[in-house]
């Protein structure tokens, strides 16, 4: 029988943080920066997750999978230049915004976690991990988390893995080993850890949802630009397969954005390189190529754009109907000859 999480109001006396916050755990969802809609504490989010910082880039991330609908709406919390939090088991989502708030105030991840746990009478039901922008990391697995449950905190490599209600006690060690051995960027290594957990047995109930959130090292002042990856699989028979597919598509759009920035600097060679990489990651998405062609045409590179338009129109003819609308929207020059040459690609045999 699951023990319900305590739900009575309480004041946050933050041991190790040196401040008192007059709010309940549930209210903290609405009180602290980065919070989303208010959620009730005590959701039984049995799962496995990883929090990590990439020492070479400073990026911060969380990745998670669970047999629970929409795990990404509860477990992962990340803020650029501040830290990352994973809250699970009999999860209280307020650990996310509260932990980030404390780290933003300058508290280390271990201090923030220590203070939050000291103020939570339901802490033995919780499994929580936090990492800060300096790479200091801490985790907690309560004594009443459902077995098999455990964690590994690797301060040297700046990550922590944690899992509960697992098929066996090898899951979290498999995650740690996979993360240490993986190559590539932070997203690739986080996915490798999740894949290893599943291969080792994973959640004893099976699988349902997954998520990955990665934020840049330095905040831009525009929070909507600071998350490099923010992807969720809410309900899927193979959530990790689907999550990896989404990460690949996101990579394509990251290269598209980089290509657009290169075009703004009139660096055609770099722009074409980025656009080619985007198409390589997501060749099935015609829209990637379409906007590449639009950008080139708008920048006076019509000859480079025409063959791209031709490939797009051959695969999905309705895109030709979009071209005149872009003129009215100011996204293509109001140049009848240019538009006619673009539209001619829809009728030109190869």
N, C-alpha and C positions, 0 to 999 in steps of 0.2 A: 504494500500500500504506500502510495506517495504521501509524504508529509506536506501539507499546504504551506506555502511561504507566508510568513507573517505579513499582514497587511495594515497593521495599525499605524497611525501617524507617529513620526518620531523626528527628533532634531538630529541633524548631522553634526556630531561632535567629532571633528576630523583629527584623530590622533596622528601626530607626525606631520600634519598639514598646518596646524597652528591657527585655524579659523573655524568659526561655527557658522553653518549655513542653515537657516531656519526653513527647512522644507522637508517634505517626505520624499521617499524614493520615487513614488509615482509622480509627484509634482515636479521632480527634477527634470523629467522629460520636457517640460514646457519652460523651465527656468533657465537652463544653461545653453550657451551658444552651441549651435550645431544640432540642437534637438529637433526631432520631428514630432509627429502627432503623439499625444499622450498615450501611454500603454500601461496596463496594469502589471505589477510585478508578479512573478511566480509562474511564468509560462514554462512548461516542461520541455525545454529545448535540448534534448539529448543529441549530442553531435560530436564532430571533431573539427578543430580549427587550428589555424596558425596565425600568429602576429609576428611581423618582422620589419626590420629596417635594412635597407641595402647600404652598406658602408661606402660603396663607391659613388652612389648617386644621392644618398640621403632620403630616398623615397621610403615611404611608410605604407604598410599594407596589411590587410587581413583577408584570409580566404577560408571558406567554411563549406561543409556539406552536412546534411541531416536528413533523417526520415521525419520531416516536419515541414508543413507548408510554409513557404516564404521565409526561410531561415534568414535571408539577407535583410529582412526588415527588422530583425531583432538583434542578431549577434554582432555584426561588424560596425565599428565606429572609427572613423579616421579623419584627422584634420591636418592639413598641410602645415609643416613647420612646428607641429605640436606633438602629435603622437597617434597611437592606435590602440583600440580596446576590442577584445572579444568577450562577450558575456553570455554564458550558456548554462547548461544543466537546468535547475529550476531557475531559469534566467530572469534577472531583473534588468530590463533595458536601461534603467536610469544609471547604471554603472558606466554606460557609454558617455553620455553628455557630461556627467559629473567628473569622470576620470579625465576627459579632455579639458574640462574647465580648470581642474587643479593643475594639470601639466602646463596649461597656458599661463597660469599664474606663476610658473617657475618651479613647481614641485616635480621631483623625479617620479618616474613610473612606480618604483617600489614604494615611495612615500605616499603617492596618491592611492595606490591599491591598499596599503596598510591602513590608511585613514578611513577609506570607504568601508573596508571589512569590519573595522572596529565599531563602526556606527550601525552595522547591519545585523540584527538579531537572527536573520535567516542565512547567515554566511556559510553555515555548514551544508546548505543546499546548493550553494553557488559554485560555479567554476568560471574564473575570470582571469584574463591575461591582459597586461598593459605594457606598452613600450613607448619610450619618449623619443624626442627628436635627437637626443644625444646617444641613443642606442641602449640606454639602461632599460632593463626588462625584468618583469616579475610576473608570477602567476600563482593562482590559488585553486586548490581542489578541495572542496568541503568534504568532511567525513561522511556525510549522508548523500553524496552524489552516487547515482546508481552504478554498480559495477558492470563490467570492468571500467574503471575510471583511473586516469592518471595524467601526468604531464611531464614535460622536460623543459627546463629553462636553460638556454645556452647563451650565456652572457658574452662569450668570446665571439660568437657568430651572430649575435644580436637577433635572436628569435626565441619564441616559445611555442610549443605545441601542447594541446590539451584535448582530452577526449573523455566521454562518459557514455555509459550504456553500450559499450563496444562488444563485439563478438569474442574478443580475447584481449589479453593484456600486452600484446605485441604491437598494437596499432600505433600508439604514440611514438614508440621507438623507431618504427618503420618510417614514420613521417619525418622525424628528426634526421635520420640517416639520409633519406632521399633529398631533403632540403640542403644538407651539407654537400652532397655529391652532385647536385644538379648544376647545370651550366645555363647561361642565358641571363635575361633580365629578371627583375623581381617577380614579375607575373609568371614567367616560366617556372621559376623555382617554387613559387607558392602552389602552382598547379601540380608540380611534381610531388609535393608533399601530400596533397589531397589524393592523387592517384595511388601513392604508396599506401595510404591509410585504407583505401578501398581494397587494394590487392591483398592486404594483410587480414581482411575480414570486415573492417568497417563497422558501421552501426548494426547491431544485432537484428534490428527491425527491417533493415534494407535501406533504401535511398529514396529521396523525393525532391529535394531542392538544394541549391548551392549558390554561392555568391563570391565575388572578389571585389575589393575596393583598394585602390592604390592612389596615394596622393603625392604630389611633387614635394621636394624637399623645402623649397622656399615659396611661401605664399605670395601670390601676385596682387593681393588686394581685391581680387575678383574670385570669390570662392567657387563659382561655377566653372572656372578655368583650371582650378587647382587639382582636380581629380583626373588622373590619367586613365584609370579604369574604374568604372562604377557599374558593375554588371550583376544581374540577378536572374537565376532560373527558379521560378516560383514552384513549378510542379512538372516533373518530367521523369520518365522511366529510367533515363540515363543522364542525370543532371551534370555529372562531370564531363561527359562527352559534349553535351550542349554548351556548358560553360566554356570549354576550350574553343568551341566553334565561335562563340560570341567574342572571345578574346582575340581570335584571329581577325574577325571583322573589325573590331575596334582598332587593331594595329593598322589595318588598311586606311581607316579614316584619320588616324594620327599622321600617317604619311601624306594623305591628301592635304591636311592642314599645313604640314611642313612645306609641301609643294606650293600652296597658295602664298605662304609667307616668303618663299624664295622668289615667286613671281613679283611680289610687291617690291622686292629689292632688285628686280630686273636680272635675277640670276637664273637664266633659262636652263642652263645645264643642270643645276641643282634641282630645279623644279621638275624637269623631265625625269631625273633620277628618282625623286620622291614619288611622282605619279606612277612610274613603272613599278616601284615597290608596292604601292597601294594596290595596283591591279594584280600583282603577283600574290598578294595575301588574299584578295577577294575577287578572283576572275569572274565569279558567278554573278556579281552585283554590277549590273550595267550602269547604274547611276554613278558609280565611282568614275567610270570612264567618261560619262556624259559631262559631269562637272569639270573634269580635267579639260575636256575639249572647250567648254564654255570659257574657262579661265584663260586658256591659250588664245582663243579668238578675241576675247575682250582686251588682251594685252598686245594685240597687233600681230599675233603669231598664227594667222589663219592657215598658212600652209601646213604647219604642224598639227593644227586642230582638225583639218578636213578628214584625214584617214581615220582619226578616232571617232568622229561623228559617223562616218560610214559604217564602222564596225558596230556602233551602238544601234543605228537604225536598222541594220540587217538583223540584229538579234531581237530588238524590241521596237518595231515601227512606230508605236505611239509617241516615242520621244520626239519625233520630228514635229509633232503638233505643239510641243512645248516651246520650241524655239521662238516663234513670233511673240509668245506671251512674255518671254524674257526681255524683249525689246521694250515692251510697254512697262515692264517693271524696272527698267534701267539696268538690267544685268547683261545686256548685249548692246553694242552701239546701234543707234538708229540709222542704219546704213543698208538700204535696200539691196545693193549689190552683194554685200557681205552675207545677208540673210539668204538671198537666192542661191549663193554658192553653197551655203551650209545645207539648205533644203535639197539641193540637187544631189547630195550624197545619198539621200533616201531613194533616189531613182537611178543612181549610177551603178551599173553592174560592175563587179570586180574584174 
